[in-house]
Amino acid sequence: MDERRRTPRAVMAGRAMPVLEADVFAEDSASDNERSGDDFSDDARSSRPFGKMLDALDDLRPNEVYICTGASPRYALFGELMCTAMQGRGAVGAVCDGFIRDADRLLGLDFPVFSFGPYGQDQRGRGKVIDYRVPIEIGGVRVAPGDLLIGDIDGVLTVPAEAEEEVISRALEKVRGEDTVREALRDGMSATEAFDTYGIF
């Protein structure tokens, strides 16, 4: 999973609350090529124009990460009001396999958001949440409810709950090894000698 656009200085660690999105089209559109974002479906005019999105937001728990996929790139999956609702529920971040909107306001909310970048069109009449707290797949990576999500300037990774203890242990071991190599390099050891000595680079 590689969501490369994020809010500045975004650092995130929390439990996955996966959300599955789907596109919505007006039934009278003749073809995909003739469909437009303004052809609002009946869903857009209903009392639940976002499907289960509001339910998903209300179901967020402290230290969870809202992670969403399933939409086309013709609308944004996330915006300021969603972010504010998530903060009110104690969530710690959002990962969107798509675009976001209200970028300027999001920058002032101190909430880590990882996405493709900004896009002005919202999802009403264009997409809706069809399920949440279900396994999803992003970039060939499976994400299940409760998996550990960690994000920073390099992107986002997921750690399956069943492998969490082993993965964290091995990651800390690698960090300690890199700390040792870093000090050796600062003391003048050559890169070749450092790798030959520690097997890390």
C-alpha positions as semicolon CSV with decimal commas, in nm:
position;residue;x (nm);y (nm);z (nm)
1;M;0,000;0,000;0,000
2;D;0,152;0,328;-0,109
3;E;-0,050;0,644;-0,048
4;R;0,209;0,910;-0,129
5;R;0,024;1,238;-0,078
6;R;-0,035;1,336;0,281
7;T;-0,089;1,634;0,502
8;P;0,245;1,789;0,607
9;R;0,427;1,626;0,899
10;A;0,164;1,352;0,905
11;V;0,255;1,067;1,140
12;M;-0,008;0,808;1,219
13;A;-0,047;0,479;1,406
14;G;-0,381;0,316;1,477
15;R;-0,620;0,030;1,414
16;A;-0,785;-0,011;1,075
17;M;-1,154;0,054;1,029
18;P;-1,188;-0,048;0,662
19;V;-1,457;0,115;0,450
20;L;-1,578;-0,001;0,107
21;E;-1,698;0,262;-0,138
22;A;-1,879;0,219;-0,472
23;D;-1,959;0,450;-0,762
24;V;-2,316;0,566;-0,820
25;F;-2,456;0,663;-1,159
26;A;-2,789;0,796;-1,281
27;E;-2,993;0,514;-1,428
28;D;-3,090;0,717;-1,734
29;S;-2,726;0,762;-1,843
30;A;-2,685;0,575;-2,170
31;S;-2,324;0,470;-2,130
32;D;-2,016;0,516;-1,917
33;N;-1,886;0,775;-2,164
34;E;-2,204;0,981;-2,133
35;R;-2,223;0,970;-1,756
36;S;-2,123;1,283;-1,571
37;G;-2,085;1,388;-1,211
38;D;-2,402;1,596;-1,247
39;D;-2,623;1,298;-1,334
40;F;-2,735;1,247;-0,975
41;S;-2,886;0,908;-0,903
42;D;-3,190;0,842;-0,688
43;D;-2,945;0,773;-0,404
44;A;-2,829;1,135;-0,416
45;R;-3,184;1,258;-0,363
46;S;-3,268;1,010;-0,090
47;S;-3,237;1,051;0,287
48;R;-2,915;0,844;0,270
49;P;-2,724;0,998;-0,022
50;F;-2,389;0,868;0,105
51;G;-2,499;0,511;0,170
52;K;-2,348;0,391;0,498
53;M;-2,084;0,664;0,521
54;L;-2,246;0,848;0,813
55;D;-2,294;0,517;0,997
56;A;-1,927;0,436;0,942
57;L;-1,820;0,774;1,079
58;D;-2,042;0,735;1,385
59;D;-1,903;0,384;1,445
60;L;-1,541;0,499;1,463
61;R;-1,367;0,425;1,792
62;P;-1,071;0,594;1,964
63;N;-0,734;0,522;1,801
64;E;-0,888;0,389;1,480
65;V;-0,795;0,486;1,124
66;Y;-1,063;0,533;0,858
67;I;-0,929;0,353;0,549
68;C;-1,140;0,364;0,234
69;T;-1,124;0,211;-0,114
70;G;-1,346;0,107;-0,404
71;A;-1,418;0,439;-0,575
72;S;-1,324;0,573;-0,918
73;P;-1,107;0,888;-0,940
74;R;-1,399;1,112;-1,046
75;Y;-1,478;1,242;-0,697
76;A;-1,320;1,299;-0,356
77;L;-1,362;1,043;-0,079
78;F;-1,290;1,271;0,215
79;G;-1,335;1,630;0,327
80;E;-1,335;1,872;0,617
81;L;-1,666;1,772;0,778
82;M;-1,570;1,404;0,769
83;C;-1,237;1,491;0,928
84;T;-1,405;1,692;1,203
85;A;-1,645;1,404;1,274
86;M;-1,352;1,161;1,295
87;Q;-1,166;1,382;1,539
88;G;-1,477;1,400;1,754
89;R;-1,487;1,019;1,769
90;G;-1,119;0,991;1,868
91;A;-0,992;0,859;1,534
92;V;-0,621;0,913;1,463
93;G;-0,604;0,934;1,084
94;A;-0,752;0,860;0,743
95;V;-0,621;0,669;0,442
96;C;-0,808;0,723;0,115
97;D;-0,744;0,514;-0,195
98;G;-0,851;0,817;-0,395
99;F;-0,877;1,194;-0,371
100;I;-0,970;1,437;-0,092
101;R;-1,126;1,784;-0,093
102;D;-1,118;2,094;0,135
103;A;-0,740;2,060;0,136
104;D;-0,670;2,406;0,279
105;R;-0,899;2,347;0,576
106;L;-0,764;1,997;0,636
107;L;-0,415;2,142;0,672
108;G;-0,534;2,338;0,975
109;L;-0,697;2,044;1,154
110;D;-0,381;1,861;1,267
111;F;-0,514;1,525;1,146
112;P;-0,304;1,284;0,937
113;V;-0,461;1,220;0,596
114;F;-0,304;1,004;0,324
115;S;-0,450;1,018;-0,028
116;F;-0,386;1,069;-0,400
117;G;-0,412;1,445;-0,349
118;P;-0,683;1,714;-0,374
119;Y;-0,982;1,717;-0,610
120;G;-1,276;1,957;-0,596
121;Q;-1,576;1,735;-0,671
122;D;-1,756;1,576;-0,374
123;Q;-1,908;1,228;-0,361
124;R;-2,278;1,306;-0,329
125;G;-2,452;1,148;-0,627
126;R;-2,122;1,000;-0,745
127;G;-2,032;0,748;-0,479
128;K;-2,147;0,592;-0,156
129;V;-2,021;0,365;0,121
130;I;-2,167;0,017;0,081
131;D;-2,005;-0,151;0,383
132;Y;-1,756;-0,101;0,663
133;R;-1,559;-0,306;0,915
134;V;-1,499;-0,558;0,637
135;P;-1,171;-0,671;0,477
136;I;-1,065;-0,457;0,179
137;E;-0,773;-0,453;-0,063
138;I;-0,561;-0,154;-0,162
139;G;-0,279;-0,191;-0,411
140;G;-0,283;-0,567;-0,373
141;V;-0,257;-0,543;0,006
142;R;-0,534;-0,688;0,221
143;V;-0,648;-0,477;0,517
144;A;-0,873;-0,631;0,782
145;P;-1,055;-0,463;1,071
146;G;-0,817;-0,415;1,362
147;D;-0,495;-0,442;1,159
148;L;-0,223;-0,200;1,266
149;L;-0,171;0,093;1,027
150;I;0,141;0,307;1,042
151;G;0,195;0,611;0,823
152;D;0,456;0,882;0,781
153;I;0,620;1,087;0,505
154;D;0,721;0,767;0,321
155;G;0,365;0,630;0,296
156;V;0,142;0,384;0,482
157;L;0,197;0,022;0,580
158;T;-0,034;-0,234;0,732
159;V;0,059;-0,502;0,983
160;P;-0,187;-0,794;1,007
161;A;-0,305;-0,841;1,364
162;E;-0,194;-1,204;1,370
163;A;0,166;-1,109;1,278
164;E;0,191;-0,790;1,480
165;E;0,413;-0,912;1,764
166;E;0,667;-1,071;1,531
167;V;0,672;-0,778;1,288
168;I;0,723;-0,518;1,561
169;S;0,997;-0,725;1,724
170;R;1,185;-0,762;1,396
171;A;1,137;-0,396;1,309
172;L;1,284;-0,286;1,642
173;E;1,575;-0,522;1,589
174;K;1,642;-0,363;1,250
175;V;1,623;-0,013;1,399
176;R;1,883;-0,107;1,661
177;G;2,107;-0,249;1,390
178;E;2,076;0,064;1,177
179;D;2,155;0,280;1,480
180;T;2,478;0,085;1,524
181;V;2,571;0,123;1,156
182;R;2,489;0,494;1,162
183;E;2,727;0,553;1,451
184;A;2,999;0,351;1,278
185;L;2,962;0,557;0,960
186;R;2,977;0,880;1,159
187;D;3,298;0,758;1,317
188;G;3,452;0,717;0,972
189;M;3,394;0,351;0,887
190;S;3,357;0,298;0,512
191;A;3,023;0,192;0,371
192;T;3,179;-0,131;0,243
193;E;3,329;-0,217;0,581
194;A;3,005;-0,131;0,760
195;F;2,807;-0,368;0,542
196;D;3,069;-0,642;0,569
197;T;3,071;-0,604;0,948
198;Y;2,701;-0,567;1,024
199;G;2,520;-0,694;0,713
200;I;2,296;-0,386;0,720
201;F;2,273;-0,086;0,491
